Amino acid sequence: MVLRIFTTLVVYLSICACLLAQSNATRLGFHFTSRHINFHKIPFEMHNNLIVVPAIVTNGAYITDTLNFVVDTGVNPTIILDTTLRNQLALNDDYRNVNIQGAIKDLVVKGQAIPFLNAYIDKLAFEQQTIIFLEKDLPYISYYAGIKVHGIVGYEFFRNLVITIDYEQKLLYCYTPKKFYKRKRRLKKLSSIPITLAQNKPYVKATLYKYNEQDTLQRTVNLLVDTGAGFSLSIEKRKKVKDFIPSTYKGKKIGTTLTGEILGEVGRLPYFELGTFGWQGVITSFPDSVKDEKLYRVDLNRDGILGAGILSRFRLTFDYLNGKVWLRPNKKYKLPFQYALSGIELVAIAPSYKMYKIARVYPNSIAQQVGLEKGDELVAINNTMARKLRIGQIYNMIDKKVGQKVNLLVRRSGRLLYFSFRLQPVP
């Protein structure tokens, strides 16, 4: 799975708990709009490995249009990214300033915690709660998703309910715990892994393996389960995993956080095991966050991040209340892990998000070899106009299979240029 970006979906949020407190009578977290509902299916869209659902937000006097929210287990509070919504929803300047701290030290994003708001996702309600509004737009999240992203919902979405994510059917199955466990036979086809919550984010244990001529090395790692991370796996470069870090690209940009770029290395693990499941050659990033602790903020309790590149190979069921995640492999489970076969990274340009430009050309890639450049506008792919495609569809066409032929028409400085090449792994 292509390592796209570390978006704000994997930031560490340090916000005083008192800002999120509400009346004792308030029902915390999302719940069904009626006490008579105990199960509901919510359709979602996949955009560049992100789960996106329609939502509305209201303060009682004003109701927003339908918004695009990313469902992300890697964040705690509900966050609004669209700054235009703040003035519409804030009543009488009733808010408090907060600082959101990302992975880069000394850099923060300012925001406001606005209380007594309601958010609705289909038949789920989040009522009289505090929502964090960013002070400045972060447009690159929408650029990489290929659609306008208005907000992110995390812990509050999962805290009360049992939530199943079906990546194949693009459906969220929402149950009350009583309803989910009533049918015991549904659990017979599932494999469960314990999860622990730290700062309201789920963590699982996994194992790294490396085979030598004389013995087998293995290390247990504690991973954040992050449905909002588009990559497969990220491992911090600590002493206990130094023997598992392959020789790969040096000083490479491997992602973007809320507060800046992350450099590190990218390579394949010999073997990765999650519960009873395992894979060879998982594409893994090794960020420099531990190597340079003067620059990066380090979470000592976290050894890495388990992202959508692996999670989307399962039908996942999260039960925060009972500390479990249930897994059932889907058709993607055995697919090989591929990394940027075309050698390019794209962004979608506002306001239509149907214009695409090359944001990065990977060193030594086939894209670099044939002469594609950062800033080239993608006009057509294999005789299909780019404006008719979503960014995820384009990636499926240009990163699908080694040896596949790709024809690109790009615009550079007003000139149309044609490129034809066959996909190959980045060396």
N, C-alpha and C positions, 0 to 999 in steps of 0.2 A: 504494500500500500504506500502510495506516495506520501512523503512527509511534507505537508503543505506549510502549516504555520502553527505557532503557539499563539492563539488569539487571546483576547481578554478572557476567553472561556477557561483558561487555566491559571489565572492570576490568583495570588494569595490576597484575600480581602481582610484587612484588619480594621474592623469598625466596632466601636463601643456598643456593647449589647443593650445599653439603655436606650440607644437611638431606635432600636427595633421593638422595644417593649410597647405594649398597648394595654387597653383596659382588660382587667381580669375576666370580664365577661366575653371578650372577643375569642372566636374560634381561630386558633393559630393554624397557619398553613392552608393549603387548598383542600376543599372538601366538596362533596356533591351538593348541588344547588337545592336538592330536596332530600330529606331524611328517608324517603321511600326508594331512593335510587341506591343500589349497591354494586352496580356494574355498568360500565359504559365504554364504548370504543370511540377513539378520537383519531381521525386520519391525520397524517403528517406528510410533509414533503422533505426529501433529502436534497440538500444543496451543498455540494463539495464536502460530503461526509457530515454535515450538520443537520440535526433534527429540527425542523421548523414547523411551528403550529400557529394558527390564527388566534389572536387574543384581542380583547378590548379592555380599556382602563377607564374608570370613571371616579369622579369625586362626589357624585350625587347630583351636581349641577351640570357638569359637562361630561359627555361620553365621546371617546375617541372613535375614529374610524377603525376598521379592522387592522391590527398590527401584526407584524411577523416577530414571533418570539422563538429564540433558540432554547431547546430543552437540554440542560447541561448539568450533569451530576457534579461537575468540578467547581461550582460556585455555591455560595451560601445565600446571600440576600437576593431578592429580585431586583434587577437593574434595568433602567431605561437608558438607552444610548442616544435617542433622538432628542436633542436639546429643545426643539421647538415645542415639545409636549409639556415642558416644565411650567411655563407661564400659564398654560391652559388648565393645568391640574392643581397648581398650588393655590390654596385659599388663604388670603390675608397674610401672606409671607410666613405661614406656619411651617417652618422647616429648620433644620440644623445643618451646618456645614460639616462635611466629612472628608477625609483623605483616604483614597484607595491606593494601597501600596502594592506595586507589582514586583516582578522578579529583579528589576534593576534598582539597586540601592540609591538613595538620595533623589529619586524621581517618584513623584506621586501624581495621581489624577484627582482633581478636586470634584466634589459632587455635593448634592443636597439630599438629606433624608426627609422625605415628605410623608407625614402620617395620614391615617384615616382615608386611605384610598382603597378602591375595589378593583380587582382584576378578574376577568372571566375567560376561561379557555373551554369552549363548548359547554358541558354541563358541570364543570368544576369552577368553584368560586374561591376567591382569596379576598376576604372582606375586612374592611376597617383596619388595614395593615399599613406598615411603612414600606415604601419603595424608594430605592436609591436612584437619583437622576444625576447623570454626569453633567459637569459644567460645560464641557466642550465636546463637540462631535468627534467620534472616532470612526471616520468613514471607511477605513481600510477593512473593517470587519465585513461590511457590505460588499466591498470590492472583491474580497476573496470568496464570499458566499455566492456572489452573483445575483443577489437580490437585496432590497432594502431591509436591513435588520434593525428593528426598533428596540428590542429588549432581550433579556436573558432571564430564564427562570430556572432555579436549581433546587436547593434543599426543600424549600416550601412546597414544591410540587410533589415531592416524594415522601414527606415526613409522615403523613397520616394514612396513606393508601398503599396497596400493593400495585405496582406499575409494571406491566409487561411491554417491552419494546420489540415489535416484530418488524425487523428491517426489510424483510422480503415483501410483506403485505403493506408496509408503510402504515402501520396502525399501532396506537397506544391502547392497551387494554387496562382499564382502571377498575380496581376492585376494592371493596372494603376487605380488611383482613378476614373477617368472618366468612364472607362470600368466597374468597379465594381458597381457603382451607377446608371449606365444606365438601368439595369434590376431591377426595383423597387420591383418586386414580389419576388425576392430572399430574401429580407429583412423581408418579412412577416413571415417566418418560424424561424426567429432568434430573440434572446433576446439580447439587447445591455446593456453594462455597461460602464460608463465613465472611462477613464484612464487619468492619469496625468503623465507627463514625468519629472523626477528629475534626473539630471546627465545622461540624455538620456536613462533612464530606466523606464519602465511602472509600475504604481502603481494603485491599485483599493481599494475601500472601501468594507469591509465585516463586518459581525456582529457575535459576540460570544454570546451564550445564556446559562444560567444555571437556572434550575427550582428548586425552593424551595417549601416548604409546603405553605408558605404565599404569596410569590410573585415570579416574574421572573426577573432575572438579565440579562442585556444585555450591551455589549460594542461594539462600532464601532472601527475597527482597520484599519490601512493603510498598505497594503501588497504589497511588490514587486512581480510582476508577472514574474516568473523565469522558463522558459521551460527547462533550464539546471539543475534544481534541481530535483534529482530523488525521493525525498520524497513527501509527500502530503502537509504538512503544518508545519510551524515553527512560534512560537509566542514568542516574547521577554518577559522576566519575569519582567514587570514593575508593578507599584502599581495598575494601572487601571485594570489589568487582574489577580491580585493575587487570586481572588475568583474563577477563572476558571481553575487554575492549579490543576490537580488531584494528588492524592498521588501515586507516581510511583517510578521508579528506581532512586537511589541517586548516584551522582558522576559517571554517566555512560558516556562513549564515545558515542556521538550521531552523530559525523561526522568529516570530515577532510576538512580543507580549504587549500588555497595556502600556508599558513605559519604555520600550526600546527593543532592539534586536538582540537575539541570543546567538552566540557563536559556539561552535563545538565540532564534533565529528559525527559521521554517519557510517554505519556498517551493518553487517549481518551477524546475529548471534548464532553460535553453533546449534544450540537447542534451548527452547523456552517452554516451560511447563506451567500451566494454569489449572489447578485441580487435577482432573483426570485427562486433560487435553494438552496437546503439545505440538510444536512445529519446529522444523529446521529452517534456518536462514531468515528469521524475522528481521525486517528492516528496522533498525534501532538508532535513535539519536542519543548522543552522549554530550550533553551541554556542558559548558565551561563554568557552570554556576558554583561548583565546589572548588574547581581549580583556581578560580579568582574570586575569593570570598570578599575582597575589598570592593568589588564591583557589583556582585550579585547577592541578593538576599537568599539564604539557604534555609530550607525546612529540614531540620535534622531528623525528624521522624519519618520522612518520605524518601524512599530510594528511587522513585521514578513515577512515571505516569503510564497507565494502560489506556490507550486511545481507541478511537472508532475503527481504525484499521484492523484491530483484533475483535473488538466488541461486536462489530457488524457481522461477524461470522456466526453469530448466535441469535437465538430468540431469548432475550434477557428478561428476567423478572426480578425486580428490586423490592425487597421487603426490609425497609429501614427499621421498623418497629421490632422485628425479630432477628435482625442482624444477619440476613441471608441474601445472596443473589443466586437465582436459579438459571441454569444454562441448558439450552438444547441446540446442537449444531444445525446450521442451515446449509444451503447449497454452496455457499462461499467458503465453508470451513476448510476444505482441502486445497483451495486455490493458492498458487505460489504468490509470494510477496514481491511486488515489483516496485521499482523506484525510478520515477522520472525518466521513462524510456525515451521520450522526445527531447528531454533536456531543457524544457522551458516551463516557467511558472507564469500564470496569467492573472490579470485583475480585470474585473468588470467595471466599466466607467458609468457613473451616475449621469443623468437621472434614470435612464432607461435600463441600465445594467445589461444592455445587449450590444455594447461596443466593448471589444476586448483588446487589451494591449499586453505585450510581453513585459513582465515585471522583472524577470531574471532569466538569464541563460546560464546553465550550469557549466562550469569549467570542464573541458575535455569531452563534452557531450556531442552527440550527432548534430544538435542544433547549432552549436558553436562551429563545428566543422563545416557545415554548409553555408554559414554566414548570417544566420538570424541574429538580431540584435535587440537589446533592451529598448523598449519604446516602440517597436514595430506594432502596427495595428493589424489585427487578424481580420481579414476580409472574408475568406472562404476556406473551408476544410473539405478536401475530397469532393469538390464541386457543390458543396452545401454552403449557403451564405451563413456567416457566423451570427448575424443578427437574428436568425431563426432558431438558434440553439441557446440552451442554458450552459453555464460554465461547466457544470458536472457532465453534461453530454459531450462537450468538447474534450474534456479530459479522457472520457471513455473512448473517444476516437483517436486521440494522439498518444495515449499511454496504455493501450490495451494489450498488445502481444508483441514479443520480440520477433523481428523479421517482417512485421506488417508494414506495408507501404503507406506513406502519408504524403499528401499533396497540400501545400499551404500557399495561399495568396495573401500577401501582406502589403500594407501601405507604409512607406517610409519617406518622409519629407515630400509628400505629394505624389510620389512615384509608386506604381504597382510593381511588386517583385514576386516572382514565382519560385518556390522551393519544393523539391521532391527528395524524399529520403526514406530509408527503412529504419524502423525503431530498433534500438539496441541499448543495452544497459549502460549507464554512466560508469566508466572505469574507476 
